[in-house]
C-alpha cells in the first residue's frame, strides 16, 4: 500500500511542500482507518506533480470514480 500525494507543478517548491503536508493531514483526518493501515503496513509515500490545477482535479475525479480514498487541500485565497 502506497500513499500518493499530488501537487501542482506550477507552484514554488515551498508552496508544494506545504500543500502536500496539508493534504496528508486532511487524509489522516478523513480516512483514519486507511491511514492506520498504510502507516502500520507500508509507510511508503509517493510524491507526484501535475502540470495544472485542471489536471489535478481530473486525477482526483478519476480516483474517486475508482473508489480510491482521496482528500483535497485547497489553499484559501
Order of alpha helices (4+ residues) and beta strands (2+ residues): beta-alpha-alpha-beta-alpha
